[in-house]
Amino acid sequence: MGKKQKVILPPDLPPEISDDEIEVSDEDLQFVKENRDYAGFVSRLDTQSITKHVTRVADVNEDALEAIYEKRLKKKSALQKEDEEKNKVHVDPVDALPVKTLDGKLYYRTVAKTSKGEDENEAGEDEKDGDVDKSLVKLTKAEKRAKVKKSRKEAKKLGKEVDQPEEAEQAPQAAVLAKVKEDLTAEEAFESKKCKLAELGIALLSNPEANITSMKEILQIAKDDNPSISKLGLLSLLAVFKDIIPGYRIRLPTEKEQEMKVSKEVKKMRFYESTLLSAYKAYLQRLLAAEKKPLFQQVVVRCICNLLDAVPHFNCRESLLEVVVRNLGSADDVVRKLCCSTVRSLFTNEGKHGGEATVEAVRLIAAHVKANNCQLHPDFIEVLMSLTFDEDLRKPKATPEVDKKVKYKKFYKRKIPEEPSQQQENKRKMSKKELMSKTREEVAADYKAVSFAPDVEEKRRMQSETLSAVFETYFRVLKQTMLSIAASSETFTGSNTSASDPHPLLAPCLNGLGKFSHLIDLDYIGDLMNYLKKIAGGGSSYYSSSQKHVEHLTVSERLRCCIVAFKVMRNNLDALNVDLQDFFVQLYNLILEYRPGRDQGEVLVEALKIMLCDDRQHDMQKAAAFVKRLATFSLSICSAEAMAALVTLKNLLMRNVKCRNLLENDAGGGSVSGSISIYHPYATDPNLSGALASVLWELNLLSKHYHPSISTMITSISGMNTANNQVYHAILSPQQAFTDLSLERETFQPKSDIRKLNSKRKRGSASSTLSGIESTSDTSIDENEVSKKLAKHFIILRDIKENERLRGELDRTTLSLQLYEKYKKQKKAGEPKTKRKRAKIVD
């Protein structure tokens, strides 16, 4: 007889319920979410042992299993009966009569254990259960379950209604606690992510090749919903890329190169470079996407500018340049300054990128100026002033001279007949030389491709492209200004109002033309001078043109046109023959149109220096006209501009001896009147003003100027003699005088004497008048009384402001008290209602 096989039964399965009938309550979901940590045992279950047990039980016969199930059911029923008997209380046989069953057995009635509070509830529940049981008998299982669920839901609703007033009292505290918990969890998450960023960054900087895969984690953190964490991620990636990016452009291997067998080191390097390049591209995509959001704009632009400044030679430079050039005219000052400084550093540090980034940036600037119709911020083309050009590259390449003796020797050698053996040896030598030359050419080509600095031809090509783009931008701005002036002049003739557009790029354009005027091709200088004359309002008919142009261009812009014209002429003096009389006429008329607060004094002073002081040859009539105009101009202008005008006046008098006759006070004007005997102060042409027939009476008024520097300058000018052999020392330039007095203007305080009388009496007057004058002169303002009155006045003002502040605080407190009283009344009115509801629920 074999041993009986022991059978280990599986646990009882739960009752079969369809998925549609299963309903998960909100409380269960909340409980699972709050206690998610306690569900970790599910992941630690030993699934292998469970499957073994199930398979071992599955091998048993079904009959044996049925028998075992019947035994277990009998045991369960017996245990349930025992529990019921334990829960029942036997009645004493003396107090109760026995009951006889149909089988003839006697038993005493027993009562189950019940509490006093439960007896009352069970009385009502028995009736309900009886009704429910009667109705459930006729229903199917699904209907029974649905009815039971409805009853449970109703009971839960009743329980919630009872608990609502208690929850309402605890709601404020719970809300505050929930907010505190959220803040704490947010701070903890922020600190953990910061530490994670620091760890990943340090690992990358210490060993980038081994930890290059952690770039993806930093990129994932940079995409966080929290903006502060996202900014930290972007800045961390910036620091990492600036440190680990190599000094060359990464070129990914082609398909043929990938098929070739390479060493492990090459494979490792290829993997590192490809991973780095893909992470860099993903980082740039993230920056470009975040640049459109105003919250991230400054951080994104800072990252892009630092990348472009640190690694301008690396891949994806075009996308970085596009963002930087686009933000050169940004309304945000911080963003605009960052972009301008980055572009200037690109222009000045061409050794980092070999000049390619400079060409691309200048082309982008020209394209944006064209697309926006020259309506951009002045900084957009002012950055072009930082460009530098090598003038040696513009010179033609020198051809090497060949010595005639060498040519003669070569020609003589060719005529000598050679033997066949000698010919073979020469051919062999020639083949060796050809091979050597080919290898040298290949090595030179590879070296040029690998070397960082381009050769001379490449530099010359890039410089010519940069110059063409720069002058294309400048001439486009001038052309656009001319078109707008022409359009506005047409509207001026039809109506009194002018419809001209502003010219924000004209001033930096003229500055750039003045700086790079020596690089302009001679074929375009004639057109440039014509443009400058028209923009400055040149021509003989000044009044007809100035009235139109004065409303469209400022005095500073028109003066800049004159300055640029003189710079162009000086830099190309040998090749040009242009009359600059029209620009002198413009300067002569613009001096009186200058206003200190509206126009720029630096531009006026520069025009005086370049056009009047630096120019050696001046017509006597023209020089006298400018001397008279500058003296008149000094009477009604600030001290700095007046000093610059007087320095220019003295310079003209030193160079033109005959103009010193204006210092003499003759009966009929100056001793040298010239062709015009009468002075015309309102003449538009200096040659037709007749200034030699006038006298510099303005110097007498300027000698009493409040500023001592101007009065001393007037005395030195008045002491000049008409002798030709008189020698004068060198004087300051107008620009230096203007800067000195403009700086001194901030701290200078003119002396004032209150006791000095405005009207003076002649000697020999009556003693009564003298006594009256003495009494009036003795009267002075008491400074103590003035200070007391002012102190009282300001104390009153301060008290008024303090009263207004206190009154506002009082109003706010009264409002808060009223609201608190209303809240208390509402709360008292709501208390009896809640008590009634509770009483109803209990009944």
Order of alpha helices (4+ residues) and beta strands (2+ residues): alpha-alpha-alpha-beta-beta-beta-beta-alpha-alpha-alpha-alpha-alpha-alpha-alpha-alpha-alpha-alpha-alpha-alpha-alpha-alpha-alpha-alpha-alpha-alpha-alpha-alpha-alpha-alpha-alpha-alpha-alpha-alpha-alpha
